[in-house]
């Protein structure tokens, strides 16, 4: 995923946007920032939080799988 900063003539403050590698928007800031650097830095923090959430979700799903009763091998 990538973080970019943008502004528009109607709203000159900088905002961040997180897009996946297909170019689809994943999340966008609601508030504005005075500089490109501030917008990108805040967007990078949010991307880090999103990545941490994904790691936590993956860990939870692995923990649920490990708590299931093990299957016994078939006796042929």
N, CA, C and O atoms as a GROMACS GRO file, in nm:
protein
  304
    1UNK      N    1   0.084  -0.117   0.000
    1UNK     CA    2   0.000   0.000   0.000
    1UNK      C    3   0.089   0.124   0.000
    1UNK      O    4   0.205   0.120   0.041
    2UNK      N    5   0.031   0.233  -0.047
    2UNK     CA    6   0.106   0.358  -0.059
    2UNK      C    7   0.028   0.473   0.004
    2UNK      O    8  -0.095   0.475   0.002
    3UNK      N    9   0.101   0.567   0.060
    3UNK     CA   10   0.042   0.689   0.115
    3UNK      C   11   0.079   0.804   0.023
    3UNK      O   12   0.196   0.822  -0.011
    4UNK      N   13  -0.020   0.880  -0.018
    4UNK     CA   14   0.004   0.999  -0.100
    4UNK      C   15  -0.063   1.119  -0.034
    4UNK      O   16  -0.153   1.103   0.049
    5UNK      N   17  -0.020   1.237  -0.071
    5UNK     CA   18  -0.081   1.360  -0.023
    5UNK      C   19  -0.140   1.434  -0.143
    5UNK      O   20  -0.085   1.430  -0.253
    6UNK      N   21  -0.252   1.502  -0.119
    6UNK     CA   22  -0.315   1.577  -0.228
    6UNK      C   23  -0.388   1.697  -0.170
    6UNK      O   24  -0.419   1.702  -0.052
    7UNK      N   25  -0.412   1.793  -0.256
    7UNK     CA   26  -0.496   1.908  -0.222
    7UNK      C   27  -0.576   1.944  -0.346
    7UNK      O   28  -0.540   1.905  -0.457
    8UNK      N   29  -0.682   2.019  -0.327
    8UNK     CA   30  -0.765   2.062  -0.439
    8UNK      C   31  -0.781   2.213  -0.432
    8UNK      O   32  -0.762   2.272  -0.326
    9UNK      N   33  -0.815   2.277  -0.544
    9UNK     CA   34  -0.836   2.422  -0.540
    9UNK      C   35  -0.945   2.463  -0.440
    9UNK      O   36  -0.937   2.569  -0.378
   10UNK      N   37  -1.047   2.379  -0.426
   10UNK     CA   38  -1.155   2.411  -0.333
   10UNK      C   39  -1.113   2.394  -0.188
   10UNK      O   40  -1.166   2.461  -0.099
   11UNK      N   41  -1.017   2.306  -0.163
   11UNK     CA   42  -0.968   2.280  -0.028
   11UNK      C   43  -0.816   2.274  -0.032
   11UNK      O   44  -0.759   2.167  -0.051
   12UNK      N   45  -0.749   2.389  -0.015
   12UNK     CA   46  -0.604   2.394  -0.036
   12UNK      C   47  -0.519   2.323   0.070
   12UNK      O   48  -0.399   2.304   0.049
   13UNK      N   49  -0.578   2.282   0.184
   13UNK     CA   50  -0.499   2.208   0.282
   13UNK      C   51  -0.467   2.069   0.228
   13UNK      O   52  -0.542   2.013   0.148
   14UNK      N   53  -0.355   2.016   0.272
   14UNK     CA   54  -0.312   1.884   0.227
   14UNK      C   55  -0.382   1.774   0.306
   14UNK      O   56  -0.402   1.786   0.426
   15UNK      N   57  -0.419   1.667   0.235
   15UNK     CA   58  -0.480   1.549   0.298
   15UNK      C   59  -0.404   1.427   0.253
   15UNK      O   60  -0.340   1.428   0.148
   16UNK      N   61  -0.410   1.319   0.332
   16UNK     CA   62  -0.343   1.195   0.292
   16UNK      C   63  -0.446   1.095   0.241
   16UNK      O   64  -0.564   1.100   0.276
   17UNK      N   65  -0.398   1.006   0.158
   17UNK     CA   66  -0.482   0.899   0.103
   17UNK      C   67  -0.397   0.772   0.097
   17UNK      O   68  -0.283   0.774   0.052
   18UNK      N   69  -0.454   0.661   0.144
   18UNK     CA   70  -0.388   0.531   0.137
   18UNK      C   71  -0.454   0.453   0.024
   18UNK      O   72  -0.576   0.434   0.022
   19UNK      N   73  -0.372   0.407  -0.070
   19UNK     CA   74  -0.421   0.329  -0.184
   19UNK      C   75  -0.347   0.196  -0.189
   19UNK      O   76  -0.231   0.186  -0.147
   20UNK      N   77  -0.416   0.094  -0.240
   20UNK     CA   78  -0.347  -0.033  -0.260
   20UNK      C   79  -0.272  -0.027  -0.392
   20UNK      O   80  -0.279   0.072  -0.465
   21UNK      N   81  -0.199  -0.134  -0.423
   21UNK     CA   82  -0.116  -0.132  -0.543
   21UNK      C   83  -0.197  -0.139  -0.672
   21UNK      O   84  -0.142  -0.120  -0.781
   22UNK      N   85  -0.327  -0.166  -0.662
   22UNK     CA   86  -0.413  -0.162  -0.780
   22UNK      C   87  -0.465  -0.020  -0.803
   22UNK      O   88  -0.534   0.006  -0.902
   23UNK      N   89  -0.431   0.072  -0.712
   23UNK     CA   90  -0.475   0.210  -0.726
   23UNK      C   91  -0.607   0.240  -0.659
   23UNK      O   92  -0.658   0.351  -0.670
   24UNK      N   93  -0.665   0.142  -0.590
   24UNK     CA   94  -0.793   0.162  -0.524
   24UNK      C   95  -0.772   0.230  -0.389
   24UNK      O   96  -0.681   0.194  -0.313
   25UNK      N   97  -0.857   0.329  -0.360
   25UNK     CA   98  -0.844   0.399  -0.233
   25UNK      C   99  -0.889   0.308  -0.119
   25UNK      O  100  -0.994   0.245  -0.126
   26UNK      N  101  -0.808   0.303  -0.014
   26UNK     CA  102  -0.839   0.224   0.104
   26UNK      C  103  -0.893   0.314   0.215
   26UNK      O  104  -0.992   0.282   0.280
   27UNK      N  105  -0.827   0.428   0.234
   27UNK     CA  106  -0.870   0.521   0.338
   27UNK      C  107  -0.817   0.660   0.304
   27UNK      O  108  -0.716   0.675   0.236
   28UNK      N  109  -0.890   0.762   0.354
   28UNK     CA  110  -0.851   0.900   0.326
   28UNK      C  111  -0.872   0.983   0.453
   28UNK      O  112  -0.965   0.958   0.529
   29UNK      N  113  -0.786   1.081   0.475
   29UNK     CA  114  -0.801   1.166   0.594
   29UNK      C  115  -0.922   1.257   0.578
   29UNK      O  116  -0.961   1.294   0.468
   30UNK      N  117  -0.981   1.290   0.692
   30UNK     CA  118  -1.095   1.382   0.691
   30UNK      C  119  -1.048   1.526   0.710
   30UNK      O  120  -1.104   1.619   0.652
   31UNK      N  121  -0.945   1.543   0.792
   31UNK     CA  122  -0.893   1.676   0.820
   31UNK      C  123  -0.779   1.713   0.728
   31UNK      O  124  -0.721   1.627   0.662
   32UNK      N  125  -0.746   1.841   0.726
   32UNK     CA  126  -0.638   1.890   0.643
   32UNK      C  127  -0.511   1.915   0.723
   32UNK      O  128  -0.515   1.923   0.846
   33UNK      N  129  -0.400   1.927   0.654
   33UNK     CA  130  -0.269   1.951   0.714
   33UNK      C  131  -0.203   2.068   0.642
   33UNK      O  132  -0.227   2.088   0.522
   34UNK      N  133  -0.121   2.145   0.712
   34UNK     CA  134  -0.062   2.264   0.650
   34UNK      C  135   0.047   2.232   0.546
   34UNK      O  136   0.073   2.314   0.458
   35UNK      N  137   0.111   2.115   0.557
   35UNK     CA  138   0.219   2.081   0.464
   35UNK      C  139   0.202   1.939   0.411
   35UNK      O  140   0.134   1.856   0.471
   36UNK      N  141   0.266   1.913   0.297
   36UNK     CA  142   0.268   1.777   0.242
   36UNK      C  143   0.332   1.681   0.342
   36UNK      O  144   0.281   1.572   0.364
   37UNK      N  145   0.442   1.723   0.401
   37UNK     CA  146   0.515   1.636   0.494
   37UNK      C  147   0.428   1.595   0.612
   37UNK      O  148   0.430   1.479   0.654
   38UNK      N  149   0.351   1.688   0.666
   38UNK     CA  150   0.264   1.656   0.780
   38UNK      C  151   0.155   1.558   0.739
   38UNK      O  152   0.122   1.466   0.814
   39UNK      N  153   0.099   1.577   0.620
   39UNK     CA  154  -0.006   1.487   0.572
   39UNK      C  155   0.049   1.346   0.551
   39UNK      O  156  -0.012   1.248   0.594
   40UNK      N  157   0.164   1.335   0.484
   40UNK     CA  158   0.223   1.203   0.457
   40UNK      C  159   0.264   1.135   0.588
   40UNK      O  160   0.244   1.015   0.603
   41UNK      N  161   0.322   1.210   0.681
   41UNK     CA  162   0.364   1.150   0.808
   41UNK      C  163   0.246   1.093   0.885
   41UNK      O  164   0.255   0.983   0.940
   42UNK      N  165   0.135   1.166   0.888
   42UNK     CA  166   0.017   1.117   0.957
   42UNK      C  167  -0.044   0.997   0.883
   42UNK      O  168  -0.090   0.903   0.946
   43UNK      N  169  -0.043   1.002   0.751
   43UNK     CA  170  -0.091   0.888   0.672
   43UNK      C  171  -0.006   0.764   0.694
   43UNK      O  172  -0.060   0.653   0.700
   44UNK      N  173   0.125   0.781   0.706
   44UNK     CA  174   0.214   0.668   0.733
   44UNK      C  175   0.186   0.608   0.870
   44UNK      O  176   0.191   0.486   0.887
   45UNK      N  177   0.157   0.693   0.969
   45UNK     CA  178   0.121   0.642   1.101
   45UNK      C  179  -0.006   0.558   1.092
   45UNK      O  180  -0.014   0.450   1.151
   46UNK      N  181  -0.104   0.608   1.017
   46UNK     CA  182  -0.229   0.533   1.002
   46UNK      C  183  -0.205   0.401   0.930
   46UNK      O  184  -0.262   0.299   0.968
   47UNK      N  185  -0.122   0.401   0.828
   47UNK     CA  186  -0.089   0.278   0.756
   47UNK      C  187  -0.024   0.178   0.851
   47UNK      O  188  -0.054   0.059   0.845
   48UNK      N  189   0.065   0.225   0.937
   48UNK     CA  190   0.127   0.138   1.036
   48UNK      C  191   0.024   0.077   1.130
   48UNK      O  192   0.034  -0.040   1.166
   49UNK      N  193  -0.076   0.156   1.170
   49UNK     CA  194  -0.183   0.104   1.256
   49UNK      C  195  -0.265   0.000   1.182
   49UNK      O  196  -0.303  -0.102   1.239
   50UNK      N  197  -0.291   0.024   1.053
   50UNK     CA  198  -0.368  -0.072   0.974
   50UNK      C  199  -0.291  -0.203   0.963
   50UNK      O  200  -0.349  -0.310   0.976
   51UNK      N  201  -0.160  -0.195   0.939
   51UNK     CA  202  -0.078  -0.316   0.928
   51UNK      C  203  -0.076  -0.390   1.061
   51UNK      O  204  -0.083  -0.513   1.062
   52UNK      N  205  -0.068  -0.319   1.172
   52UNK     CA  206  -0.069  -0.382   1.304
   52UNK      C  207  -0.202  -0.452   1.327
   52UNK      O  208  -0.206  -0.562   1.381
   53UNK      N  209  -0.313  -0.388   1.287
   53UNK     CA  210  -0.445  -0.450   1.301
   53UNK      C  211  -0.453  -0.578   1.221
   53UNK      O  212  -0.510  -0.677   1.268
   54UNK      N  213  -0.396  -0.580   1.100
   54UNK     CA  214  -0.397  -0.700   1.017
   54UNK      C  215  -0.316  -0.811   1.082
   54UNK      O  216  -0.356  -0.928   1.078
   55UNK      N  217  -0.203  -0.777   1.142
   55UNK     CA  218  -0.120  -0.878   1.210
   55UNK      C  219  -0.197  -0.935   1.329
   55UNK      O  220  -0.196  -1.056   1.352
   56UNK      N  221  -0.264  -0.847   1.405
   56UNK     CA  222  -0.342  -0.893   1.520
   56UNK      C  223  -0.454  -0.986   1.474
   56UNK      O  224  -0.476  -1.090   1.537
   57UNK      N  225  -0.524  -0.951   1.366
   57UNK     CA  226  -0.631  -1.036   1.315
   57UNK      C  227  -0.577  -1.171   1.271
   57UNK      O  228  -0.640  -1.274   1.298
   58UNK      N  229  -0.463  -1.172   1.205
   58UNK     CA  230  -0.403  -1.298   1.161
   58UNK      C  231  -0.364  -1.383   1.282
   58UNK      O  232  -0.384  -1.504   1.281
   59UNK      N  233  -0.310  -1.320   1.385
   59UNK     CA  234  -0.271  -1.393   1.506
   59UNK      C  235  -0.394  -1.452   1.573
   59UNK      O  236  -0.392  -1.566   1.618
   60UNK      N  237  -0.503  -1.373   1.581
   60UNK     CA  238  -0.627  -1.424   1.642
   60UNK      C  239  -0.679  -1.545   1.567
   60UNK      O  240  -0.720  -1.643   1.629
   61UNK      N  241  -0.678  -1.540   1.435
   61UNK     CA  242  -0.730  -1.654   1.358
   61UNK      C  243  -0.641  -1.776   1.377
   61UNK      O  244  -0.692  -1.888   1.380
   62UNK      N  245  -0.509  -1.757   1.390
   62UNK     CA  246  -0.420  -1.870   1.416
   62UNK      C  247  -0.446  -1.926   1.556
   62UNK      O  248  -0.442  -2.047   1.575
   63UNK      N  249  -0.473  -1.840   1.654
   63UNK     CA  250  -0.499  -1.885   1.790
   63UNK      C  251  -0.627  -1.966   1.796
   63UNK      O  252  -0.634  -2.066   1.867
   64UNK      N  253  -0.729  -1.924   1.721
   64UNK     CA  254  -0.855  -1.998   1.718
   64UNK      C  255  -0.832  -2.135   1.657
   64UNK      O  256  -0.883  -2.235   1.708
   65UNK      N  257  -0.755  -2.142   1.549
   65UNK     CA  258  -0.727  -2.271   1.487
   65UNK      C  259  -0.649  -2.363   1.579
   65UNK      O  260  -0.673  -2.484   1.580
   66UNK      N  261  -0.557  -2.309   1.657
   66UNK     CA  262  -0.475  -2.393   1.743
   66UNK      C  263  -0.553  -2.445   1.862
   66UNK      O  264  -0.511  -2.541   1.926
   67UNK      N  265  -0.667  -2.382   1.895
   67UNK     CA  266  -0.748  -2.427   2.008
   67UNK      C  267  -0.846  -2.537   1.968
   67UNK      O  268  -0.905  -2.600   2.056
   68UNK      N  269  -0.862  -2.561   1.842
   68UNK     CA  270  -0.952  -2.667   1.798
   68UNK      C  271  -0.893  -2.802   1.834
   68UNK      O  272  -0.771  -2.819   1.845
   69UNK      N  273  -0.982  -2.898   1.853
   69UNK     CA  274  -0.936  -3.033   1.887
   69UNK      C  275  -0.860  -3.091   1.769
   69UNK      O  276  -0.904  -3.080   1.654
   70UNK      N  277  -0.746  -3.151   1.795
   70UNK     CA  278  -0.670  -3.210   1.684
   70UNK      C  279  -0.743  -3.329   1.625
   70UNK      O  280  -0.812  -3.403   1.696
   71UNK      N  281  -0.729  -3.345   1.498
   71UNK     CA  282  -0.792  -3.460   1.433
   71UNK      C  283  -0.702  -3.582   1.449
   71UNK      O  284  -0.579  -3.571   1.446
   72UNK      N  285  -0.765  -3.696   1.465
   72UNK     CA  286  -0.687  -3.819   1.478
   72UNK      C  287  -0.660  -3.875   1.340
   72UNK      O  288  -0.744  -3.865   1.251
   73UNK      N  289  -0.544  -3.934   1.322
   73UNK     CA  290  -0.517  -3.996   1.193
   73UNK      C  291  -0.610  -4.115   1.170
   73UNK      O  292  -0.648  -4.185   1.263
   74UNK      N  293  -0.645  -4.134   1.046
   74UNK     CA  294  -0.735  -4.246   1.013
   74UNK      C  295  -0.663  -4.379   1.030
   74UNK      O  296  -0.544  -4.393   1.000
   75UNK      N  297  -0.737  -4.473   1.079
   75UNK     CA  298  -0.686  -4.609   1.094
   75UNK      C  299  -0.733  -4.689   0.973
   75UNK      O  300  -0.853  -4.714   0.961
   76UNK      N  301  -0.647  -4.729   0.886
   76UNK     CA  302  -0.686  -4.805   0.766
   76UNK      C  303  -0.679  -4.949   0.793
   76UNK      O  304  -0.708  -5.029   0.704
   0.00000   0.00000   0.00000
